[in-house]
C-alpha cells in the first residue's frame, strides 16, 4: 500500500513530543484537528486548522504496520508530523477521480501521527497551528488506548507482561 511513499519531516509544535493523542477531528467546512501532549502534566493542546482539506482519512495506527516499517526503515526520526512529497495516494486518487485534479490542483499531502491515529490530509496549504487552552485536570485523557512508558511506569509494564505471558502459557 505504501510503495513509493517518501516522508519528509514537517516541523510543528508537536513534532518532537514524546507522546500525543488526538482530542478531536472536526470537519465543518474547515478541518480542525486538536492534539494533546500525553506526557506533560499541564496537558497542553494544539489545534491544526486546514481552511481547505477536500480529502482526509483517519486510520487506527494498529492497522498501519506496513507504514511504521517504511517510516523507520532509514533510521531517521521524522517526528509525529510529516509531509509526503509526490504522494502516491494523491496520484492514485487523481487518477480515479479526475475532478480532484481539476478542482483542487496543487494539493499537498500532510500526515499527523499519534499514539492511536494516523491522519492523512490533502490540502493546498499548510494548516494554521495554534496553541489552545490546555485540558482541565478533570477531563478524560484523550486517546483510544492506554500507553505505558517503560522508563516511568516500569512496574505496571512488568505486570502487564506477566499477565500476558501467563495468558499465553494457559492457552
C-alpha positions in Angstrom: 0.0 0.0 0.0 2.9 2.4 0.7 5.1 1.6 -2.3 6.8 4.8 -3.4 6.0 6.8 -0.3 8.7 9.1 0.9 8.5 11.0 4.2 9.9 14.5 5.0 9.9 15.9 8.5 7.3 18.6 8.9 8.3 21.0 11.7 5.3 21.7 14.0 5.0 22.3 17.7 4.2 18.6 18.3 7.0 17.1 16.1 9.2 16.1 18.9 6.8 15.5 21.8 7.2 12.1 23.4 3.6 11.1 23.2 0.5 12.7 21.6 -3.2 11.8 21.2 -5.9 13.2 19.1 -8.6 15.0 21.1 -10.9 15.8 18.2 -11.3 15.9 14.5 -14.0 18.3 13.2 -15.0 18.9 9.6 -17.3 21.9 9.5 -16.1 23.4 6.2 -12.6 23.7 7.7 -10.8 20.6 9.0 -9.7 21.1 12.6 -7.6 18.5 14.5 -6.8 19.1 18.1 -3.9 17.2 19.7 -2.8 16.9 23.3 0.6 16.1 24.8 0.1 13.0 26.9 3.4 13.2 28.8 3.0 16.8 30.1 1.1 17.2 33.4 -0.1 20.6 32.2 -1.9 18.9 29.3 -1.1 21.4 26.6 -3.1 21.2 23.4 -2.6 22.4 19.8 -5.1 23.0 17.1 -4.3 22.3 13.4 -6.8 24.1 11.2 -6.8 23.4 7.5 -9.0 26.0 5.7 -9.5 23.7 2.8 -9.0 20.0 3.0 -11.1 18.3 0.5 -9.7 14.8 1.2 -8.6 13.3 4.5 -8.6 10.0 6.3 -8.0 8.7 9.8 -6.9 5.2 10.3 -6.1 3.5 13.6 -2.4 3.2 13.8 -2.6 -0.5 14.6 -3.7 -1.1 11.0 -0.6 0.7 9.7 2.2 -1.8 10.4 3.5 -1.5 6.9 3.6 2.3 7.3 5.7 2.0 10.5 8.2 -0.3 8.9 8.6 2.2 6.0 8.8 5.3 8.2 11.5 3.8 10.4 13.4 1.8 7.7 16.0 4.5 7.1 16.6 5.0 10.8 15.6 8.7 10.7 13.4 10.2 13.3 10.8 12.2 11.4 8.7 13.1 14.4 4.9 13.0 14.7 4.3 15.2 11.6 5.5 14.6 8.1 4.7 15.5 4.5 4.6 13.0 1.7 6.1 14.7 -1.5 4.9 13.3 -4.8 2.3 11.4 -2.8 1.3 8.1 -4.5 -2.0 8.2 -2.6 -2.8 11.6 -4.1 -1.7 10.4 -7.5 -4.0 7.4 -7.2 -6.9 9.5 -6.2 -6.4 11.9 -9.0 -6.3 9.0 -11.5 -9.5 7.5 -10.2 -11.4 10.8 -9.6 -10.5 13.2 -12.4 -12.3 16.1 -10.8 -9.8 16.2 -7.9 -7.1 17.4 -10.3 -9.4 19.9 -12.0 -11.0 21.4 -8.8 -8.0 21.1 -6.5 -4.7 21.4 -8.3 -1.6 21.7 -6.1 -2.8 19.5 -3.2 -0.1 18.7 -0.7 -0.1 15.5 1.5 0.3 16.1 5.2 0.4 13.3 7.8 -0.2 13.6 11.6 0.7 10.5 13.6 -0.4 10.0 17.1 -0.4 7.1 19.6 -3.7 5.8 18.2 -4.3 7.5 14.9 -2.7 8.3 11.6 -4.4 11.2 9.9 -3.6 11.9 6.2 -4.8 15.3 4.9 -4.7 16.6 1.4 -4.7 20.4 1.3 -3.3 23.1 -0.9 -1.7 24.9 2.1 -0.3 24.1 5.5 -2.7 24.5 8.4 -2.7 27.3 10.9 -1.3 25.8 14.1 -2.2 27.4 17.4 -1.8 26.6 21.0 -5.2 26.3 22.6 -6.4 26.1 26.2 -5.0 23.0 28.0 -7.3 20.2 29.2 -8.6 20.6 32.7 -7.4 18.1 35.3 -10.9 16.6 35.5 -11.2 16.0 31.8 -10.7 12.5 30.5 -7.3 11.8 28.9 -7.8 11.5 25.2 -6.9 8.5 23.1 -8.2 5.1 22.3 -5.6 3.1 24.2 -3.5 3.5 27.3 0.1 4.0 26.6 2.6 2.8 29.2 6.1 4.2 29.1 8.8 1.7 30.2 11.0 4.3 31.8 8.3 5.9 34.0 5.9 3.0 34.5 8.2 0.1 34.7 6.2 -1.8 37.5 3.0 -1.5 35.5 4.7 -2.6 32.3 6.1 -5.7 34.0 2.7 -6.5 35.5 1.1 -6.4 32.0 3.9 -8.6 30.6 3.5 -11.1 33.4 -0.3 -11.3 32.8 0.3 -11.7 29.0 2.8 -14.4 29.4 0.6 -16.2 31.9 -2.3 -16.0 29.5 -0.1 -17.3 26.7 1.1 -20.2 28.8 -2.6 -21.1 29.8 -3.6 -21.2 26.1 
